[in-house]
Amino acid sequence: MSQHPTAEQLRSAAALMTGQAAGMPAIDRRKVLQGMLLGAAGAAFTPGIFGQVEIPPSEIRLMFNENPYGPSPKALAEVAKILPKTAYYPGAIEEDLVGLFMARHQLDRKQVFLASGSNEGLQAAMMAFGKRGKVIAPTLTYSDHLNYAEKLGVEVLRVPLRQDMAIDLEAMARAVDDSVSLVYLCNPNNPTGMAIEGDELRSFCREVSRKAPVMIDEAYNELTDKPDGSSMVDLVRGGENILVTRTFSKIFGMAGLRVGYGMGHPDIVSVTKDHVMAWPNGVGLYAAYHSYLDEDFIAFSREKILRGREMVTATFRRHGIEPLPSQASFVYANIERNADAFKTAMAARNVRIRGIYEGYDTYSRVSMGKLEDLEVFDSVFSEVFVG
Ligand SMILES: Cc1ncc(COP(=O)(O)O)c(C=O)c1O
């Protein structure tokens, strides 16, 4: 049996902390929480001790940038209606969903494609262009599609970040020559969370896309300070040599349903589509369609995630750590100790965060969870960090 409290115990304690224990002053709630943490860490846990039936110990997941508030309740209700009809391949829903993107961004059909998660779109573009030449990408960035393509023989040239951990646009532009077939960057970047200002990126894209297509991964766009201003979709609309990818896995809270999409120059879309392998997932498309229209849910999720970002930032700051400025659903900070060992110590207490990204041995990344889970993170972080 675990030496540490389960996530459910910790959540009960956090409910006390966030005021759900009606009428109890904050200071008393804090004492109860401390008692729970210390007691549970020192002694074997008796199931049901906090008024719960036996719940399998589950973890607090702060490692994959998911949105646990999703999916949208309206989308779930619509999905329930469609499930009995999934004997059939999806029909009009595919065009209906693409139609929403076309209307929102004033694009035509040839500028949009769907994929099973944005990762599939990114992989498809990597293979489509990577077989024609080198791909340029920052050293520290979202890399699943880069690693996938490298395994299949694509050459990826990594450009180091600037001293302040921002993507070095000047160095990336300098690296583009005739041997380069695609330039990838992610805005805001993962894992740093840092965003490039819209106009700065726009002039980079205008200049570089004359030499090679530029693929901008906007997985976290809806969480930035200025989602429209920082998006490169206007360049797509203007016919530039650009591909923008988006996803339903982040603010929409549908990571398990696997829906992403790309918006780009018709030639880029055409060749990328040819490399997409999966056929669309009808249930995911339904959920995506109704989520996209559920503005209340989108505003609710954004508010919770931004509030969570403040909470995690405050936890770091209370321990003298200044995290990088994040415009995404995670916070990245130099904890000045081995991030893998720290991750393991947190995981032993049922709180899962990210450890080392190559070359950044002392940086931890913490994703947003439900606010009560971030209260737990705060207590467990202090326990592990202070020792
Ligand atoms: C920057 C970035 N792009 C793309 C993805 C892939 O997401 P999905 O395939 O679920 O759309 C992720 C997932 O974490 C990500 O962080």
The ligand as an SDF file (V2000), in Angstrom:
LIG
                    3D

 16 16  0  0  0  0  0  0  0  0999 V2000
    2.4920   21.8950  -29.3120 C   0  0  0  0  0  0  0  0  0  0  0  0
    1.7110   20.6530  -29.5210 C   0  0  0  0  0  0  0  0  0  0  0  0
    1.3380   20.3350  -30.7600 N   0  0  0  0  0  0  0  0  0  0  0  0
    0.6380   19.2330  -31.0070 C   0  0  0  0  0  0  0  0  0  0  0  0
    0.2850   18.3810  -29.9960 C   0  0  0  0  0  0  0  0  0  0  0  0
   -0.4650   17.1340  -30.3700 C   0  0  0  0  0  0  0  0  0  0  0  0
   -1.7450   17.1660  -29.8940 O   0  0  0  0  0  0  0  0  0  0  0  0
   -2.9280   16.3410  -30.5590 P   0  0  0  0  0  0  0  0  0  0  0  0
   -2.3440   15.3400  -31.4970 O   0  0  0  0  0  0  0  0  0  0  0  0
   -3.6270   15.7070  -29.4070 O   0  0  0  0  0  0  0  0  0  0  0  0
   -3.7460   17.3540  -31.2940 O   0  0  0  0  0  0  0  0  0  0  0  0
    0.6410   18.6580  -28.6800 C   0  0  0  0  0  0  0  0  0  0  0  0
    0.2840   17.7520  -27.5790 C   0  0  0  0  0  0  0  0  0  0  0  0
    0.6690   17.9000  -26.4590 O   0  0  0  0  0  0  0  0  0  0  0  0
    1.3750   19.8450  -28.4420 C   0  0  0  0  0  0  0  0  0  0  0  0
    1.7690   20.1920  -27.2170 O   0  0  0  0  0  0  0  0  0  0  0  0
  1  2  1  0
  2  3  1  0
  2 15  2  0
  3  4  2  0
  4  5  1  0
  5  6  1  0
  5 12  2  0
  6  7  1  0
  7  8  1  0
  8  9  2  0
  8 10  1  0
  8 11  1  0
 12 13  1  0
 12 15  1  0
 13 14  2  0
 15 16  1  0
M  END
$$$$
